[in-house]
Amino acid sequence: MVTIDDVRPLALALPRSDEALVRDRVKFRVGRIVWLAFSRDETTMGFAFPKEEREALVASDPDTFLLPSASDMRYHWAVVRLERLDRPEMVEIVVDAWRMVVPKRVWREFVDAGAEAALTGIDPETR
């Protein structure tokens, strides 16, 4: 099981990411773009995810992944139940969500500096 305390250090270590409290919800942003958000009770985490792939994601594991609320369906967004995640899955979700919102140059610098492997334990060559 993963908690917000497991996610926070990774999310804040990613370049250009900052944390904000908006209407009693913890959110992580790059500039004005929210790429990660927790429910008020911190049991679910919304994350940037391609709209065209989210139904397949939810269908692959409906006990873990959820569609976003009706008002968020227009965004590139999906939701995960934190109790169903382990650390490697959380790392993959967080890094992929952040990657969706940063400029390609920032991503490339992150990978070239070896930061992805250092922060996540993921070898960028295997992605």
A tleap script that builds the chain and sets N, CA, C and O, in Angstrom:
source leaprc.protein.ff14SB
mol = sequence {
  NMET VAL THR ILE ASP ASP VAL ARG PRO LEU
  ALA LEU ALA LEU PRO ARG SER ASP GLU ALA
  LEU VAL ARG ASP ARG VAL LYS PHE ARG VAL
  GLY ARG ILE VAL TRP LEU ALA PHE SER ARG
  ASP GLU THR THR MET GLY PHE ALA PHE PRO
  LYS GLU GLU ARG GLU ALA LEU VAL ALA SER
  ASP PRO ASP THR PHE LEU LEU PRO SER ALA
  SER ASP MET ARG TYR HIE TRP ALA VAL VAL
  ARG LEU GLU ARG LEU ASP ARG PRO GLU MET
  VAL GLU ILE VAL VAL ASP ALA TRP ARG MET
  VAL VAL PRO LYS ARG VAL TRP ARG GLU PHE
  VAL ASP ALA GLY ALA GLU ALA ALA LEU THR
  GLY ILE ASP PRO GLU THR CARG
}
set mol.1.N position { 0.842 -1.185 0.000 }
set mol.1.CA position { 0.000 0.000 0.000 }
set mol.1.C position { 0.885 1.245 0.000 }
set mol.1.O position { 1.916 1.294 0.671 }
set mol.2.N position { 0.470 2.222 -0.749 }
set mol.2.CA position { 1.189 3.485 -0.885 }
set mol.2.C position { 0.360 4.588 -0.223 }
set mol.2.O position { -0.871 4.551 -0.250 }
set mol.3.N position { 1.043 5.568 0.372 }
set mol.3.CA position { 0.370 6.721 0.960 }
set mol.3.C position { 0.922 7.996 0.328 }
set mol.3.O position { 1.895 7.961 -0.424 }
set mol.4.N position { 0.294 9.101 0.643 }
set mol.4.CA position { 0.770 10.389 0.149 }
set mol.4.C position { 2.200 10.643 0.618 }
set mol.4.O position { 2.974 11.292 -0.086 }
set mol.5.N position { 2.557 10.142 1.790 }
set mol.5.CA position { 3.915 10.321 2.305 }
set mol.5.C position { 4.953 9.555 1.493 }
set mol.5.O position { 6.136 9.894 1.525 }
set mol.6.N position { 4.525 8.536 0.773 }
set mol.6.CA position { 5.423 7.812 -0.139 }
set mol.6.C position { 5.570 8.557 -1.457 }
set mol.6.O position { 6.641 8.550 -2.064 }
set mol.7.N position { 4.501 9.196 -1.896 }
set mol.7.CA position { 4.478 9.883 -3.192 }
set mol.7.C position { 5.191 11.235 -3.126 }
set mol.7.O position { 5.927 11.595 -4.044 }
set mol.8.N position { 4.977 11.971 -2.055 }
set mol.8.CA position { 5.455 13.354 -1.939 }
set mol.8.C position { 6.946 13.525 -2.246 }
set mol.8.O position { 7.284 14.390 -3.054 }
set mol.9.N position { 7.854 12.751 -1.647 }
set mol.9.CA position { 9.279 12.988 -1.923 }
set mol.9.C position { 9.642 12.810 -3.398 }
set mol.9.O position { 10.452 13.563 -3.939 }
set mol.10.N position { 9.045 11.824 -4.036 }
set mol.10.CA position { 9.308 11.603 -5.457 }
set mol.10.C position { 8.745 12.755 -6.285 }
set mol.10.O position { 9.437 13.294 -7.148 }
set mol.11.N position { 7.494 13.134 -6.027 }
set mol.11.CA position { 6.863 14.200 -6.805 }
set mol.11.C position { 7.627 15.518 -6.664 }
set mol.11.O position { 7.786 16.250 -7.641 }
set mol.12.N position { 8.093 15.818 -5.469 }
set mol.12.CA position { 8.817 17.071 -5.250 }
set mol.12.C position { 10.239 17.035 -5.800 }
set mol.12.O position { 10.830 18.085 -6.053 }
set mol.13.N position { 10.788 15.850 -5.986 }
set mol.13.CA position { 12.143 15.725 -6.531 }
set mol.13.C position { 12.177 15.900 -8.045 }
set mol.13.O position { 13.251 16.082 -8.619 }
set mol.14.N position { 11.031 15.848 -8.692 }
set mol.14.CA position { 10.977 15.994 -10.142 }
set mol.14.C position { 11.102 17.470 -10.522 }
set mol.14.O position { 10.455 18.321 -9.912 }
set mol.15.N position { 11.924 17.778 -11.520 }
set mol.15.CA position { 12.141 19.179 -11.911 }
set mol.15.C position { 10.839 19.915 -12.218 }
set mol.15.O position { 9.928 19.376 -12.848 }
set mol.16.N position { 10.782 21.154 -11.757 }
set mol.16.CA position { 9.676 22.092 -11.976 }
set mol.16.C position { 8.391 21.735 -11.233 }
set mol.16.O position { 7.379 22.415 -11.405 }
set mol.17.N position { 8.408 20.693 -10.418 }
set mol.17.CA position { 7.209 20.284 -9.695 }
set mol.17.C position { 7.117 21.024 -8.367 }
set mol.17.O position { 8.115 21.201 -7.668 }
set mol.18.N position { 5.902 21.454 -8.030 }
set mol.18.CA position { 5.686 22.034 -6.714 }
set mol.18.C position { 4.352 21.547 -6.161 }
set mol.18.O position { 3.477 21.096 -6.901 }
set mol.19.N position { 4.220 21.650 -4.851 }
set mol.19.CA position { 3.033 21.180 -4.148 }
set mol.19.C position { 2.147 22.360 -3.788 }
set mol.19.O position { 2.636 23.437 -3.448 }
set mol.20.N position { 0.847 22.149 -3.865 }
set mol.20.CA position { -0.106 23.189 -3.489 }
set mol.20.C position { -1.276 22.541 -2.749 }
set mol.20.O position { -1.619 21.384 -2.992 }
set mol.21.N position { -1.866 23.295 -1.861 }
set mol.21.CA position { -3.080 22.872 -1.182 }
set mol.21.C position { -4.220 23.693 -1.766 }
set mol.21.O position { -4.272 24.911 -1.597 }
set mol.22.N position { -5.139 23.013 -2.459 }
set mol.22.CA position { -6.254 23.685 -3.127 }
set mol.22.C position { -7.552 23.057 -2.628 }
set mol.22.O position { -7.802 21.871 -2.843 }
set mol.23.N position { -8.368 23.862 -1.962 }
set mol.23.CA position { -9.634 23.377 -1.397 }
set mol.23.C position { -9.437 22.105 -0.578 }
set mol.23.O position { -10.154 21.120 -0.752 }
set mol.24.N position { -8.470 22.144 0.301 }
set mol.24.CA position { -8.152 21.019 1.201 }
set mol.24.C position { -7.681 19.762 0.476 }
set mol.24.O position { -7.786 18.660 1.013 }
set mol.25.N position { -7.167 19.922 -0.730 }
set mol.25.CA position { -6.624 18.783 -1.480 }
set mol.25.C position { -5.189 19.073 -1.857 }
set mol.25.O position { -4.863 20.167 -2.317 }
set mol.26.N position { -4.331 18.084 -1.658 }
set mol.26.CA position { -2.928 18.212 -2.049 }
set mol.26.C position { -2.822 17.953 -3.541 }
set mol.26.O position { -3.309 16.947 -4.058 }
set mol.27.N position { -2.165 18.902 -4.226 }
set mol.27.CA position { -1.974 18.777 -5.672 }
set mol.27.C position { -0.527 19.095 -6.003 }
set mol.27.O position { 0.123 19.890 -5.324 }
set mol.28.N position { -0.038 18.464 -7.051 }
set mol.28.CA position { 1.299 18.750 -7.552 }
set mol.28.C position { 1.151 19.344 -8.937 }
set mol.28.O position { 0.372 18.867 -9.763 }
set mol.29.N position { 1.926 20.410 -9.173 }
set mol.29.CA position { 1.805 21.150 -10.423 }
set mol.29.C position { 3.170 21.358 -11.056 }
set mol.29.O position { 4.205 21.335 -10.390 }
set mol.30.N position { 3.134 21.559 -12.350 }
set mol.30.CA position { 4.263 22.104 -13.103 }
set mol.30.C position { 3.705 23.388 -13.696 }
set mol.30.O position { 2.862 23.355 -14.592 }
set mol.31.N position { 4.178 24.506 -13.195 }
set mol.31.CA position { 3.569 25.778 -13.571 }
set mol.31.C position { 2.137 25.789 -13.071 }
set mol.31.O position { 1.886 25.598 -11.880 }
set mol.32.N position { 1.200 26.011 -13.976 }
set mol.32.CA position { -0.218 26.019 -13.596 }
set mol.32.C position { -0.909 24.695 -13.893 }
set mol.32.O position { -2.100 24.545 -13.621 }
set mol.33.N position { -0.183 23.741 -14.442 }
set mol.33.CA position { -0.772 22.457 -14.831 }
set mol.33.C position { -0.698 21.467 -13.671 }
set mol.33.O position { 0.388 21.132 -13.198 }
set mol.34.N position { -1.851 21.008 -13.223 }
set mol.34.CA position { -1.917 19.980 -12.182 }
set mol.34.C position { -1.695 18.631 -12.845 }
set mol.34.O position { -2.372 18.282 -13.812 }
set mol.35.N position { -0.739 17.877 -12.317 }
set mol.35.CA position { -0.450 16.564 -12.897 }
set mol.35.C position { -0.673 15.421 -11.915 }
set mol.35.O position { -0.638 14.251 -12.295 }
set mol.36.N position { -0.903 15.765 -10.650 }
set mol.36.CA position { -1.145 14.765 -9.614 }
set mol.36.C position { -2.010 15.426 -8.547 }
set mol.36.O position { -1.731 16.551 -8.133 }
set mol.37.N position { -3.065 14.730 -8.095 }
set mol.37.CA position { -3.937 15.303 -7.067 }
set mol.37.C position { -4.497 14.184 -6.201 }
set mol.37.O position { -4.835 13.107 -6.691 }
set mol.38.N position { -4.587 14.457 -4.916 }
set mol.38.CA position { -5.101 13.476 -3.964 }
set mol.38.C position { -6.505 13.855 -3.534 }
set mol.38.O position { -6.847 15.035 -3.449 }
set mol.39.N position { -7.314 12.838 -3.261 }
set mol.39.CA position { -8.644 13.098 -2.713 }
set mol.39.C position { -8.474 13.672 -1.305 }
set mol.39.O position { -7.412 13.538 -0.697 }
set mol.40.N position { -9.516 14.304 -0.799 }
set mol.40.CA position { -9.432 14.903 0.541 }
set mol.40.C position { -9.073 13.875 1.610 }
set mol.40.O position { -8.342 14.184 2.551 }
set mol.41.N position { -9.583 12.662 1.467 }
set mol.41.CA position { -9.283 11.616 2.451 }
set mol.41.C position { -7.988 10.852 2.119 }
set mol.41.O position { -7.607 9.920 2.828 }
set mol.42.N position { -7.332 11.257 1.048 }
set mol.42.CA position { -6.038 10.699 0.614 }
set mol.42.C position { -6.088 9.196 0.332 }
set mol.42.O position { -5.099 8.492 0.532 }
set mol.43.N position { -7.241 8.707 -0.133 }
set mol.43.CA position { -7.360 7.297 -0.493 }
set mol.43.C position { -7.191 7.075 -1.989 }
set mol.43.O position { -6.868 5.970 -2.427 }
set mol.44.N position { -7.411 8.134 -2.777 }
set mol.44.CA position { -7.229 8.026 -4.222 }
set mol.44.C position { -6.312 9.143 -4.711 }
set mol.44.O position { -6.167 10.189 -4.079 }
set mol.45.N position { -5.704 8.874 -5.856 }
set mol.45.CA position { -4.806 9.844 -6.478 }
set mol.45.C position { -5.168 9.963 -7.948 }
set mol.45.O position { -5.159 8.975 -8.683 }
set mol.46.N position { -5.485 11.176 -8.368 }
set mol.46.CA position { -5.701 11.451 -9.776 }
set mol.46.C position { -4.364 11.786 -10.402 }
set mol.46.O position { -3.497 12.364 -9.746 }
set mol.47.N position { -4.187 11.427 -11.667 }
set mol.47.CA position { -2.902 11.658 -12.323 }
set mol.47.C position { -3.093 11.893 -13.811 }
set mol.47.O position { -4.037 11.398 -14.428 }
set mol.48.N position { -2.164 12.666 -14.371 }
set mol.48.CA position { -2.193 12.928 -15.808 }
set mol.48.C position { -2.041 11.597 -16.543 }
set mol.48.O position { -1.151 10.799 -16.250 }
set mol.49.N position { -2.940 11.385 -17.509 }
set mol.49.CA position { -2.952 10.134 -18.261 }
set mol.49.C position { -3.685 10.378 -19.572 }
set mol.49.O position { -4.686 11.095 -19.594 }
set mol.50.N position { -3.201 9.791 -20.670 }
set mol.50.CA position { -3.850 10.027 -21.973 }
set mol.50.C position { -5.324 9.609 -21.983 }
set mol.50.O position { -5.663 8.484 -21.616 }
set mol.51.N position { -6.186 10.523 -22.404 }
set mol.51.CA position { -7.624 10.243 -22.460 }
set mol.51.C position { -7.940 8.998 -23.266 }
set mol.51.O position { -8.779 8.184 -22.881 }
set mol.52.N position { -7.251 8.865 -24.395 }
set mol.52.CA position { -7.569 7.759 -25.305 }
set mol.52.C position { -7.175 6.386 -24.753 }
set mol.52.O position { -7.581 5.362 -25.303 }
set mol.53.N position { -6.399 6.355 -23.687 }
set mol.53.CA position { -5.959 5.079 -23.109 }
set mol.53.C position { -6.610 4.752 -21.772 }
set mol.53.O position { -6.439 3.641 -21.270 }
set mol.54.N position { -7.344 5.675 -21.186 }
set mol.54.CA position { -7.798 5.453 -19.815 }
set mol.54.C position { -8.872 4.376 -19.683 }
set mol.54.O position { -8.902 3.679 -18.669 }
set mol.55.N position { -9.750 4.216 -20.665 }
set mol.55.CA position { -10.749 3.147 -20.553 }
set mol.55.C position { -10.079 1.779 -20.545 }
set mol.55.O position { -10.513 0.879 -19.826 }
set mol.56.N position { -9.040 1.621 -21.329 }
set mol.56.CA position { -8.292 0.361 -21.329 }
set mol.56.C position { -7.585 0.161 -19.988 }
set mol.56.O position { -7.522 -0.955 -19.473 }
set mol.57.N position { -7.054 1.249 -19.430 }
set mol.57.CA position { -6.401 1.158 -18.118 }
set mol.57.C position { -7.392 0.688 -17.059 }
set mol.57.O position { -7.090 -0.222 -16.287 }
set mol.58.N position { -8.557 1.295 -17.017 }
set mol.58.CA position { -9.571 0.923 -16.031 }
set mol.58.C position { -10.038 -0.506 -16.263 }
set mol.58.O position { -10.209 -1.266 -15.310 }
set mol.59.N position { -10.242 -0.873 -17.503 }
set mol.59.CA position { -10.687 -2.241 -17.820 }
set mol.59.C position { -9.637 -3.275 -17.432 }
set mol.59.O position { -9.984 -4.404 -17.085 }
set mol.60.N position { -8.363 -2.907 -17.486 }
set mol.60.CA position { -7.296 -3.852 -17.155 }
set mol.60.C position { -7.270 -4.206 -15.670 }
set mol.60.O position { -6.826 -5.294 -15.305 }
set mol.61.N position { -7.739 -3.304 -14.812 }
set mol.61.CA position { -7.761 -3.553 -13.366 }
set mol.61.C position { -8.756 -2.604 -12.702 }
set mol.61.O position { -8.357 -1.608 -12.097 }
set mol.62.N position { -10.051 -2.909 -12.812 }
set mol.62.CA position { -11.071 -1.999 -12.281 }
set mol.62.C position { -11.073 -1.870 -10.759 }
set mol.62.O position { -11.673 -0.934 -10.230 }
set mol.63.N position { -10.425 -2.776 -10.051 }
set mol.63.CA position { -10.327 -2.651 -8.599 }
set mol.63.C position { -9.275 -1.613 -8.204 }
set mol.63.O position { -9.299 -1.089 -7.090 }
set mol.64.N position { -8.362 -1.324 -9.115 }
set mol.64.CA position { -7.272 -0.383 -8.842 }
set mol.64.C position { -7.504 0.972 -9.487 }
set mol.64.O position { -7.312 2.005 -8.846 }
set mol.65.N position { -7.914 0.979 -10.752 }
set mol.65.CA position { -8.039 2.226 -11.512 }
set mol.65.C position { -9.499 2.610 -11.709 }
set mol.65.O position { -10.373 1.754 -11.837 }
set mol.66.N position { -9.741 3.919 -11.728 }
set mol.66.CA position { -11.091 4.469 -11.898 }
set mol.66.C position { -11.070 5.539 -12.972 }
set mol.66.O position { -10.045 6.174 -13.223 }
set mol.67.N position { -12.221 5.726 -13.600 }
set mol.67.CA position { -12.371 6.890 -14.469 }
set mol.67.C position { -12.492 8.126 -13.584 }
set mol.67.O position { -12.954 8.025 -12.448 }
set mol.68.N position { -12.091 9.265 -14.077 }
set mol.68.CA position { -12.255 10.488 -13.288 }
set mol.68.C position { -13.732 10.861 -13.169 }
set mol.68.O position { -14.590 10.276 -13.831 }
set mol.69.N position { -14.007 11.831 -12.324 }
set mol.69.CA position { -15.387 12.311 -12.174 }
set mol.69.C position { -15.884 12.836 -13.522 }
set mol.69.O position { -15.089 13.137 -14.413 }
set mol.70.N position { -17.184 12.939 -13.656 }
set mol.70.CA position { -17.779 13.403 -14.916 }
set mol.70.C position { -17.210 14.756 -15.339 }
set mol.70.O position { -16.985 14.992 -16.526 }
set mol.71.N position { -16.981 15.634 -14.382 }
set mol.71.CA position { -16.460 16.959 -14.726 }
set mol.71.C position { -14.996 16.928 -15.175 }
set mol.71.O position { -14.522 17.869 -15.810 }
set mol.72.N position { -14.281 15.853 -14.847 }
set mol.72.CA position { -12.875 15.736 -15.242 }
set mol.72.C position { -12.658 14.854 -16.477 }
set mol.72.O position { -11.520 14.670 -16.909 }
set mol.73.N position { -13.728 14.314 -17.044 }
set mol.73.CA position { -13.591 13.436 -18.212 }
set mol.73.C position { -13.006 14.160 -19.418 }
set mol.73.O position { -12.450 13.514 -20.305 }
set mol.74.N position { -13.115 15.462 -19.472 }
set mol.74.CA position { -12.584 16.211 -20.615 }
set mol.74.C position { -11.066 16.353 -20.545 }
set mol.74.O position { -10.429 16.711 -21.535 }
set mol.75.N position { -10.492 16.076 -19.392 }
set mol.75.CA position { -9.046 16.217 -19.210 }
set mol.75.C position { -8.320 14.895 -19.415 }
set mol.75.O position { -8.923 13.822 -19.395 }
set mol.76.N position { -7.033 14.997 -19.609 }
set mol.76.CA position { -6.163 13.819 -19.655 }
set mol.76.C position { -5.926 13.400 -18.212 }
set mol.76.O position { -4.989 13.873 -17.569 }
set mol.77.N position { -6.774 12.514 -17.703 }
set mol.77.CA position { -6.786 12.248 -16.272 }
set mol.77.C position { -7.313 10.847 -15.996 }
set mol.77.O position { -8.218 10.377 -16.685 }
set mol.78.N position { -6.758 10.184 -15.003 }
set mol.78.CA position { -7.248 8.902 -14.501 }
set mol.78.C position { -7.068 8.922 -12.993 }
set mol.78.O position { -6.424 9.821 -12.452 }
set mol.79.N position { -7.635 7.933 -12.315 }
set mol.79.CA position { -7.594 7.879 -10.853 }
set mol.79.C position { -7.183 6.478 -10.421 }
set mol.79.O position { -7.539 5.488 -11.061 }
set mol.80.N position { -6.428 6.406 -9.324 }
set mol.80.CA position { -5.984 5.121 -8.785 }
set mol.80.C position { -6.279 5.072 -7.284 }
set mol.80.O position { -6.179 6.078 -6.581 }
set mol.81.N position { -6.643 3.880 -6.815 }
set mol.81.CA position { -6.817 3.664 -5.374 }
set mol.81.C position { -5.438 3.379 -4.778 }
set mol.81.O position { -4.781 2.413 -5.167 }
set mol.82.N position { -5.001 4.213 -3.841 }
set mol.82.CA position { -3.656 4.079 -3.282 }
set mol.82.C position { -3.448 2.755 -2.557 }
set mol.82.O position { -2.344 2.211 -2.574 }
set mol.83.N position { -4.481 2.234 -1.928 }
set mol.83.CA position { -4.340 0.977 -1.191 }
set mol.83.C position { -3.992 -0.202 -2.099 }
set mol.83.O position { -3.513 -1.233 -1.628 }
set mol.84.N position { -4.231 -0.048 -3.385 }
set mol.84.CA position { -3.982 -1.127 -4.345 }
set mol.84.C position { -2.609 -1.038 -5.013 }
set mol.84.O position { -2.229 -1.930 -5.771 }
set mol.85.N position { -1.865 0.038 -4.733 }
set mol.85.CA position { -0.568 0.250 -5.388 }
set mol.85.C position { 0.587 -0.247 -4.534 }
set mol.85.O position { 0.551 -0.186 -3.305 }
set mol.86.N position { 1.606 -0.737 -5.217 }
set mol.86.CA position { 2.877 -0.969 -4.540 }
set mol.86.C position { 3.846 0.110 -5.015 }
set mol.86.O position { 3.524 0.877 -5.922 }
set mol.87.N position { 5.018 0.172 -4.412 }
set mol.87.CA position { 5.952 1.248 -4.720 }
set mol.87.C position { 6.353 1.289 -6.200 }
set mol.87.O position { 6.305 2.370 -6.786 }
set mol.88.N position { 6.741 0.187 -6.837 }
set mol.88.CA position { 7.135 0.281 -8.250 }
set mol.88.C position { 6.026 0.820 -9.153 }
set mol.88.O position { 6.298 1.605 -10.062 }
set mol.89.N position { 4.779 0.409 -8.911 }
set mol.89.CA position { 3.664 0.931 -9.707 }
set mol.89.C position { 3.479 2.419 -9.459 }
set mol.89.O position { 3.238 3.179 -10.398 }
set mol.90.N position { 3.588 2.840 -8.213 }
set mol.90.CA position { 3.445 4.259 -7.879 }
set mol.90.C position { 4.503 5.080 -8.587 }
set mol.90.O position { 4.199 6.127 -9.157 }
set mol.91.N position { 5.735 4.617 -8.555 }
set mol.91.CA position { 6.831 5.342 -9.205 }
set mol.91.C position { 6.553 5.497 -10.689 }
set mol.91.O position { 6.723 6.582 -11.245 }
set mol.92.N position { 6.132 4.434 -11.325 }
set mol.92.CA position { 5.843 4.490 -12.763 }
set mol.92.C position { 4.721 5.482 -13.065 }
set mol.92.O position { 4.833 6.272 -14.002 }
set mol.93.N position { 3.653 5.449 -12.290 }
set mol.93.CA position { 2.530 6.359 -12.504 }
set mol.93.C position { 2.962 7.805 -12.308 }
set mol.93.O position { 2.644 8.663 -13.132 }
set mol.94.N position { 3.681 8.082 -11.233 }
set mol.94.CA position { 4.085 9.453 -10.918 }
set mol.94.C position { 5.013 10.005 -11.989 }
set mol.94.O position { 4.805 11.115 -12.480 }
set mol.95.N position { 6.032 9.243 -12.353 }
set mol.95.CA position { 6.992 9.734 -13.353 }
set mol.95.C position { 6.327 9.901 -14.715 }
set mol.95.O position { 6.581 10.889 -15.404 }
set mol.96.N position { 5.482 8.957 -15.114 }
set mol.96.CA position { 4.804 9.081 -16.407 }
set mol.96.C position { 3.843 10.273 -16.431 }
set mol.96.O position { 3.733 10.960 -17.446 }
set mol.97.N position { 3.151 10.518 -15.319 }
set mol.97.CA position { 2.234 11.667 -15.258 }
set mol.97.C position { 3.016 12.974 -15.361 }
set mol.97.O position { 2.619 13.878 -16.096 }
set mol.98.N position { 4.121 13.076 -14.631 }
set mol.98.CA position { 4.968 14.276 -14.697 }
set mol.98.C position { 5.519 14.468 -16.107 }
set mol.98.O position { 5.569 15.586 -16.619 }
set mol.99.N position { 5.928 13.375 -16.720 }
set mol.99.CA position { 6.488 13.440 -18.076 }
set mol.99.C position { 5.489 14.022 -19.076 }
set mol.99.O position { 5.882 14.684 -20.036 }
set mol.100.N position { 4.205 13.774 -18.852 }
set mol.100.CA position { 3.184 14.293 -19.766 }
set mol.100.C position { 3.115 15.812 -19.766 }
set mol.100.O position { 2.697 16.401 -20.763 }
set mol.101.N position { 3.512 16.464 -18.679 }
set mol.101.CA position { 3.284 17.900 -18.561 }
set mol.101.C position { 4.542 18.757 -18.667 }
set mol.101.O position { 4.440 19.973 -18.830 }
set mol.102.N position { 5.717 18.155 -18.577 }
set mol.102.CA position { 6.934 18.971 -18.697 }
set mol.102.C position { 7.360 19.048 -20.159 }
set mol.102.O position { 7.047 18.157 -20.949 }
set mol.103.N position { 8.069 20.106 -20.515 }
set mol.103.CA position { 8.596 20.182 -21.880 }
set mol.103.C position { 9.539 19.005 -22.168 }
set mol.103.O position { 10.216 18.507 -21.269 }
set mol.104.N position { 9.572 18.578 -23.415 }
set mol.104.CA position { 10.423 17.450 -23.790 }
set mol.104.C position { 11.886 17.689 -23.415 }
set mol.104.O position { 12.603 16.756 -23.052 }
set mol.105.N position { 12.311 18.924 -23.506 }
set mol.105.CA position { 13.688 19.265 -23.155 }
set mol.105.C position { 13.977 18.954 -21.683 }
set mol.105.O position { 15.048 18.449 -21.348 }
set mol.106.N position { 13.023 19.257 -20.817 }
set mol.106.CA position { 13.185 18.989 -19.383 }
set mol.106.C position { 13.259 17.485 -19.147 }
set mol.106.O position { 14.087 17.018 -18.365 }
set mol.107.N position { 12.401 16.733 -19.815 }
set mol.107.CA position { 12.431 15.273 -19.699 }
set mol.107.C position { 13.779 14.734 -20.159 }
set mol.107.O position { 14.383 13.906 -19.477 }
set mol.108.N position { 14.254 15.197 -21.309 }
set mol.108.CA position { 15.516 14.713 -21.862 }
set mol.108.C position { 16.676 15.034 -20.911 }
set mol.108.O position { 17.538 14.184 -20.687 }
set mol.109.N position { 16.707 16.233 -20.358 }
set mol.109.CA position { 17.757 16.599 -19.401 }
set mol.109.C position { 17.693 15.709 -18.163 }
set mol.109.O position { 18.730 15.313 -17.629 }
set mol.110.N position { 16.507 15.400 -17.715 }
set mol.110.CA position { 16.286 14.527 -16.559 }
set mol.110.C position { 16.867 13.145 -16.827 }
set mol.110.O position { 17.578 12.593 -15.988 }
set mol.111.N position { 16.567 12.595 -17.983 }
set mol.111.CA position { 17.062 11.263 -18.347 }
set mol.111.C position { 18.568 11.299 -18.573 }
set mol.111.O position { 19.288 10.429 -18.084 }
set mol.112.N position { 19.053 12.300 -19.312 }
set mol.112.CA position { 20.483 12.392 -19.612 }
set mol.112.C position { 21.328 12.555 -18.351 }
set mol.112.O position { 22.470 12.099 -18.308 }
set mol.113.N position { 20.783 13.192 -17.339 }
set mol.113.CA position { 21.520 13.387 -16.083 }
set mol.113.C position { 21.513 12.121 -15.229 }
set mol.113.O position { 22.154 12.074 -14.179 }
set mol.114.N position { 20.793 11.103 -15.675 }
set mol.114.CA position { 20.699 9.868 -14.898 }
set mol.114.C position { 19.758 9.984 -13.718 }
set mol.114.O position { 19.707 9.097 -12.866 }
set mol.115.N position { 19.009 11.082 -13.665 }
set mol.115.CA position { 18.120 11.323 -12.532 }
set mol.115.C position { 16.977 10.319 -12.463 }
set mol.115.O position { 16.557 9.935 -11.372 }
set mol.116.N position { 16.475 9.894 -13.605 }
set mol.116.CA position { 15.357 8.945 -13.578 }
set mol.116.C position { 15.774 7.664 -12.870 }
set mol.116.O position { 15.067 7.181 -11.986 }
set mol.117.N position { 16.912 7.119 -13.255 }
set mol.117.CA position { 17.380 5.887 -12.627 }
set mol.117.C position { 17.674 6.109 -11.145 }
set mol.117.O position { 17.365 5.253 -10.316 }
set mol.118.N position { 18.266 7.248 -10.811 }
set mol.118.CA position { 18.608 7.527 -9.418 }
set mol.118.C position { 17.365 7.685 -8.541 }
set mol.118.O position { 17.322 7.161 -7.428 }
set mol.119.N position { 16.355 8.402 -9.036 }
set mol.119.CA position { 15.146 8.647 -8.240 }
set mol.119.C position { 14.211 7.461 -8.201 }
set mol.119.O position { 13.575 7.194 -7.181 }
set mol.120.N position { 14.126 6.756 -9.300 }
set mol.120.CA position { 13.070 5.755 -9.434 }
set mol.120.C position { 13.557 4.317 -9.479 }
set mol.120.O position { 12.784 3.392 -9.229 }
set mol.121.N position { 14.813 4.123 -9.791 }
set mol.121.CA position { 15.308 2.771 -9.985 }
set mol.121.C position { 14.924 2.201 -11.335 }
set mol.121.O position { 15.118 1.012 -11.589 }
set mol.122.N position { 14.376 3.049 -12.212 }
set mol.122.CA position { 13.951 2.618 -13.550 }
set mol.122.C position { 15.044 2.958 -14.527 }
set mol.122.O position { 15.490 4.103 -14.586 }
set mol.123.N position { 15.487 1.975 -15.301 }
set mol.123.CA position { 16.474 2.212 -16.342 }
set mol.123.C position { 15.762 2.813 -17.543 }
set mol.123.O position { 14.887 2.164 -18.116 }
set mol.124.N position { 16.113 4.052 -17.950 }
set mol.124.CA position { 15.410 4.701 -19.063 }
set mol.124.C position { 15.532 3.940 -20.371 }
set mol.124.O position { 14.686 4.098 -21.252 }
set mol.125.N position { 16.552 3.129 -20.519 }
set mol.125.CA position { 16.721 2.356 -21.747 }
set mol.125.C position { 15.672 1.270 -21.899 }
set mol.125.O position { 15.415 0.810 -23.012 }
set mol.126.N position { 15.062 0.853 -20.795 }
set mol.126.CA position { 14.069 -0.216 -20.855 }
set mol.126.C position { 12.652 0.318 -20.982 }
set mol.126.O position { 11.708 -0.461 -21.112 }
set mol.127.N position { 12.491 1.625 -20.947 }
set mol.127.CA position { 11.144 2.220 -21.046 }
set mol.127.C position { 10.614 2.106 -22.433 }
set mol.127.O position { 9.499 2.549 -22.707 }
savepdb mol mol.pdb
quit
